[in-house]
Amino acid sequence: MANIEFEGLFDIQEVLDQLQIGYATLYRWIKKAGISPVKIAGRNYLTQSDIERLKSERASQNVGETQGIGASHSS
């Protein structure tokens, strides 16, 4: 099967490579960010703006972790 490229769309493997994360993490982030992947011929694609949104979510999540926000503490 030929690998068809769509202008401005990135297949899931390209997104995983860009973000350097795993498949389950990507789909968890997509759900949390409310992103709907573009489905073409049964394959999912994300736009560059979707990827930037995920990067932004990741940055805000990392800030929260370093500041102790959202961490559970037991006394």
N, C-alpha and C positions, 0 to 999 in steps of 0.2 A: 504494500500500500504506500502510495506517495505521501510524503510529508508536505502538506499544504500550508503555506504561510499566509497569514492575514495581517494586513497593515494595521499596526497599533494594538494588536492582540497578542498575548503571550500564553502559550500552553502551560499547563500545570508544572511540568518539569522545569521549564524556563523560570517560572516564578520561584519554585523551590531552590533552584540554583542561585537566583538573585538574592533571595532572603536568607539563604543558608539555614533552612529549617526543614523539618520533616513533613510528610504528607498530613498526618493527623493534626499537627500544630497549625498548618496552613488552613485546614478546614475549620478548626476551632476559631481561628482569627477571623475567617470569612464570616462565620456565623455571628460572632461577637460584633463585628463591624457592620453587619447588615448588608453585605455585598452579595449581589446575585451574579454569578459567573455567566458569561455568554456561552451558550451551548450551540455548537455547530457540528453536525454529523456525529452526534453522540459524544463529542469531546468538549471539555470545559476550558474556557479561556478567560483571562482577566485583562483589563485595559491597563495602561500605564498609570492612569489616575487611581485605579483600584490598588495597584501595587504601592503607590505613594501613600495612600490612605492606610494600608497595612503597616508600612514603615513608620508612619506617624503613631499608629496605635501601639506599635512595639516600643517606640521611644517613650511614650507616655507611661507604658507599663513598666519599663525599666526604671524610670524616674521614681515611680511609686514604690518599687521594690527597694531601691537604694535609700529611700527616705523612711522605709518601714511602713508605708501606707498599705493597708490591706493584709498585712501579716498578722497571723493569729499568735497571740501571746498567752501563755498560761502562767498564773501566779501560784 
